[in-house]
Amino acid sequence: MRTFTGLVAGCMLAAGCTSTPKAPPPSAFKADDLSGKPKRAAQGWVAAGKDWSADKDLGAILALPENRELKDLMASPQCAEPSAKSPSAPAGRTAAAATSFVVTGTRLHADLYADKEQGSPEQLMREAIDASNVDVSFSAAGFRGVRCAVFARYAQGDAPSHPGLIAVLAIEQKLQDGKFTDYFRFRPLYVRAANSIAKTAAASGGQPAQIAVAFALVARQLVVNGEGAATFAELGSAATTIARVPLGGNGLPCTTARCSGMSPPVPVPVARGTVVISMGVSEAGDVGAEIDQLRVEREAVAAARVPGTSTAVAPPTAPLARGSADHRATR
């Protein structure tokens, strides 16, 4: 079992880590000012053969000068499939691969412990991990064209174009010879945390405060049972973790071992029917106590599996009325 000391990733990255300090008294703990923010909303995007900027909300994020690195990544072959109308598109591409879309979903979130008694060690441990989630739905016919998924988490006070956390996940479903697999896996390509909904220790020694972030995807598909009733059946789930993500807004391209982990495989959807990709993201901070990596990933998977209330896509700082699921497609 993989364990973490203080910051969730502590023992994963340092060989020979054998002891774990006890949790400090709450009075001795000082939280970083960028951590423990009340969460407000999450937003997710999935695209296939479409310019990501076609979605106005994601386009507003990518248009900011500080997000040039992120914009270049979204336009690179890692995340952008050539258009079916492009002269460079291979002849004989299947209709599924040629399907072009950008879909997005938004979900409101509430802080369950916001009004609980503060100051106890148990409360501090609860505040060290928090999760958010969102569902994005689209036709299974376009799944083979999906290369990336984007997740954004907003805390209270975050501007619509400045999410507190934004991440890009690569969706990999091809072998080296170009043949499609009957499963997909995902891995982080980029993460940036301007703040955290989890509480973590204040920065020291000139280094920024840090958190660990676990990502989970749960795939569901609409099926009809023998009695003719339609329901969403889970195809599978998987999770992976990024260790030591700095707070403060500096992007972390995943070119190092600390965030290159590939997830276990998840079965791909069948050829027809609606697909729902549920993204769960848990953030874990350093409160001076041992936290199990598996627990952090379970939190992400559990969040992805919770059927929550989605809302029409709107700026997170604007009033958002609760309602039924509403996932918008830009075509």
N, C-alpha and C positions, 0 to 999 in steps of 0.2 A: 504494500500500500504506500502510495506517495504522500508524504506529509510536508507541511510548510511551517516554518517557524516565523512568527511575526507576520511579515508580508508573506502571502500565500506561497510565493515562489522560492522562499529562502532556501529550503533544503533540496529543492529540485535542481538548483543550479550549482550548488556547492557540494562537492563530494566530501564525504566524511562527516556530515552534519548528524550528530548523534544525540544531542541534548536539546531540550526545549525549555525556555524560561517560563516561569509561571506568569499568569496574567497579573499585571500590576494593579494596585488599588485604583479605582476609578479617579480618585483625587489626584493621582500621579500622572494620569494620562492627559496629554494635550493633543487635541485633534487639529489637523491642518485646516486652514480656513477654506480651502477649496473642496473639502470633503464633507460628507454627511448632509448633502443638499437634498431637500424634499423633491422627490421625483414628480413629474407632471405628465409626460407623454412619451410615446415611442413611435417611430415611423420606420417603415422598411420599404425597400424597392427591389424588384427583380426585373431584368430586361433580357430581351433576346433580339439581336440584330437591329437595335434601335439606339439612337443617340440618347444617352442618359439625360442630357439637358432638356429633352423634350418634356420632361416633367417639370412643371414650373417651380415646385418647392425644392427639388434636388438641383434644378438649374440655378436657383438663387444661391444655394450653398456653393456650387462649383464655380460660380462667377466671381467669388471673392478672391482678391489677389493672394491671400494667405493660403488658399486652397489650390494653388496652381499644381502642386505635386499630386494632389488627389484627382484633379481634373485630368491630368496627363495619364494617370493610371486608368481612369475610367474609359479613356479613349484608346488605350493600348490594346493590342491583340489579346491580352489576358482577360479583358472584360468586354470587348466589343467585337461582335461577329460581323463580317462584311455583309452589307445589304444584299438582298436577293437580286436587286437591280444593278448592283455594282458590276462593272466589266471584269473585275478581278474575282468575282464569286465563281467557284468551281461549277462547271456544268454538271448537271445530274444531281444537284443537291435535292434532298427530299423536301416535301412540302412542310414537314415538321420543322426542319432546320431553317427553312426560309420564312417561317412565321415571325413577324416583327411586332414587338410590343414593349412598352414600359408599364409596369403595374406597381401600385403602391398601396399601402394600408397604414392606418394610424390607430393608436389605442391610447386612451387616457389611463393614468395610473394614480393610485392613492398610496400614501405612506401609512401602513398599518400601525406603526409604532410611534407615530408623531405625537400622540397625546398620552403615551404611557409614562410611568414614573421613570425619571431620569436618574442616572448616577450609579445604578447597581452593576456589578460585574456581568450579570446575565443580560442586562440591557445593552451593555457595551459590546458583548459578543454578538447579539442580534444585529446591532448597528454596523458591525464589521462586514456583513454580507447583505447585499440587496440585489434584487433582480427586476428586470423589465422585459416586456415581450410584445410582439406584434405579429399579425397574420397577413400574408399576401397571397391572393388567389389568382389563378390564370388557367387557361386551357392546357390540358396535357399535351396537345398537339405541338405546342411550342417549347416543351421542356428541353428537348435536345439542343435548342439554340441558346440555352441559359449558360452563361459563363461566370457570372458574379452575382452576389446579393449585397445590398448595402443596408446597414442598420444605423439609426440615429436615436439617441436618448436625450430627452430634454428634462432639465431640472427647472424648478420654479425660478423665474427671472431670466432664463435663456431666451435670446432672440430667435425668431424663426429661422434665420440663416446661420445661426451659431449654436448648433446642438452641443450639449455638454460632453457627449461622447459620440463619435462617429467611427464606423469600421466598415471595411470591405472584405468580404469572404469570396474566395475563388471556389466555384463549383466545378469539380473535375469529374468527367464521365467518359473520357476517351483513353484508350491505351496508346502506347508510343507509336504504334502503326496506324493510328487514326481511327481504329474501330471503336464503336460505342460499347460500353460495358452494360451489364444489366443492373448496375448499381452506380451510385455517385458518392463522392467524398468531398469534403470541403476543408479549406485551410485559410487562415487569416493572411491577407495581403497588406493590410494597413489598419492602424488604429490611432486615434487621437482622443485624449481625455482632457478637456479643459477643466472639468470638475468631476466629482464622483458622488453618487448617491449613497455609497458606503463610507463609513467613517474610517479614517486612517491617520496614523501618527503624523505630527507636524514635521516638515522638512528640517533637516539638520546638515551641518557641514557643507553648506552651499549647494547641496543636491536637492532636487525637487522631491516632494512626497510621491509615493508610488502606490499603485494598486495592482492586483491581478484581475484579469478579465477572462471569464469562461463563456464560450459561445456554444449554443446548441441549436440544431435544426431538427424539427419534427415534420415529416412528410405525411400528408393525408390525401386521400382521394375519394371523391363521391362515388359510391357504389350502390347498387340496387340488390336487395336480398331476394330470396326465393318467394317471399310474399309480396314483392313489388314495392317495398318501402325503401326510400333512399336515405342513406346515412353516410357520414364521413368515416372511413376506416383508416387507421394509422398504418402506414407502410413501414415505418421504422424511424429511429432517432439516433443521434450521435452528438458528441460534444468534444471540444478541444479547448485548451487554455493558453493564454498569453501571460507570461510572468513579467512583473516589474514594468508596468506601463506608467510613465511619469505623468503627473498632473501639471496642468498649466498651459496646455495648448500645443505643445510641440508634437508634430506627427511622428509616428513610429512605423516606417516602412519595414515590412517583415523580411529582412535580408539576413537576419541573425538567427542563431539557434533558439533564442528565447521565444520566438513566435512563429516557428516554421512547422509546428506540429500538424500533421494530417489527421483528420477525423477517421473513425471507423466507417465502413461502408453502410450505405442506406439504399434499399431497393428503389429503383426508378419507377415512376408511375407508368401505367399501361397506356396504350395509344389514344384512348379517348376519355372524356370526362374532366370535370373540374379538379384541379390540384390546389391544395393549400400548403404553403410552406410557412410554418410557424417558427419564428426566431425568438429564442430566449437568451438573454445575456445577463450574467451575474457579475457583480463587481465585489471584490473582497479587499479589505484593507488590513493594515498592520495595527493591531491593538495590543501586541505583546503576548498573544496567546497562540497556541497551536491550532491550526485550521487544516483540515484534510482537503487535499485537492479534489478528491472524489466528491466530497460534500459540495464544493463550489460548483462542480460540473452537474451534480444532481440538482442543485438549485436552478441552474440554467435550463436543464431538461424539464424540470417540473414547471417552470414558468412558461415554457413553450407549450406544454400540454394543457395549461389552464385555459378553458374557453372564456375569454373576457369580452367586454363590450367594446367594440370598435366604433369609430366616429368618422364622419365625413372628413376628408383631408382638409385641414385648415391650419394656419399658423398656430403653433403651440401657445403663444402668448395671447392669442385672441380667445374670446369666450368659445368654449367647445361644449356643445350640448350632447349628452349621452344619447346613444341611439343604437340601431342595429348595425351590423357589419356593413361597411361600404368601402369597397376596394375599387379604385379608379384605374382604368386603362387608358393610356395615351396612344393613339394610333395615327 
